[in-house]
């Protein structure tokens, strides 16, 4: 019999192969069909992740919630129901895959982050957009009222007026980037203009510039960040006490980067992209188990004072030592060697 615990332990233990066939080969009296039926007929959801994570969060009013999406690459799969052609930031182009919208909790300290909630993006099946998934997850956080964090960080894709209004009315702080074609107004006289046409404030960009965004009924503070290579990033916040300095820029950038750290380790260490089942429900259940596997691995890494990658690799160390001492496949060398 295949259980959820068995499947999660398999995800954590197998080094490369994450197929139903491979799992069945390593369980006695279990067939490939039984594993496939387990994935197709189970009904796991993101509520399991929230239940597991909330008691172990390093939470405070200074903590953050990070929002971003990630595409699980399925470029070689033509028959998976929820896989679709979509833009992948990792590939900088279109790829066939399954998109996940992730809500990550961060204490603000290096390495201290956990996935709090997620949604699968499949508009052909449910008609729900990424922004609607975000608002649903945020509404759930507000309704449960268990999180002390009061600051949200996200990129330009989620900076639409409906999202900003929801966050502001809830009394939360947001920091987000804007696309360069976003319209802003610095005064009634100038009206709305493109960001590139906005003149710098008299004191420079360190204290920001109060502006109005199109279709947003409250003022925000706008900052212009110029990278060493000349790239420009426009950042807005509803926190008017915020001023720009190198320390705050580095801190905010470090926290925002944690969502990318999660996406990378989630794909590399749990087999999130490797399930070959065709049915949408099987893929959803596989991904739900991947989230629980990641949290299990991260908690083990914390308990053993290791990185998550060290914790993942160490389970094969005794086996490798055994093979080096007594190889199953002896090395063949030419006589002259």
Beta strands, then each sheet from edge to edge (+ up, - down):
strand 1: 64-73
strand 2: 84-88
strand 3: 93-106
strand 4: 113-121
strand 5: 151-154
strand 6: 173-178
strand 7: 183-185
strand 8: 192-194
strand 9: 209-213
strand 10: 219-226
strand 11: 232-237
sheet 1: 2+ 3- 1+ 5+ 6+ 11- 10+ 9- 7+ 8-
sheet 2: 2+ 3- 4+
end
